[in-house]
Amino acid sequence: MNIPLSLNTIIGQQPYPLLFTIISGSHLYGFPSPDSDYDLRGVHILPIQEIVGLKTKNKTIEVSEIRESLEIDLVTHDVKNFF
């Protein structure tokens, strides 16, 4: 599968380290249409300061944007919630 450079850039710009990221949806199954978005799913690792406490945050991060004419839908979950 040929991954556009802008997808790697977006993945690299996430605020937390990613355990993994996958492409899902029509690109995964090999039948994207010319206007298909890229569905990215993954797991991020929160720093301990954001895990411990009464108000934990950033358990799920969602990014929907168009970059270089690619529509991108990225959703990552904190590793604790994922497992």
Secondary structure, DSSP 8 states (H G I E B T S, - for coil): ----HHHHHHHHT-SS-EEEEEEETHHHHT---TT--EEEEEEE---HHHHSSSS---SEEEEEEEETTEEEEEEEEEHHHH-
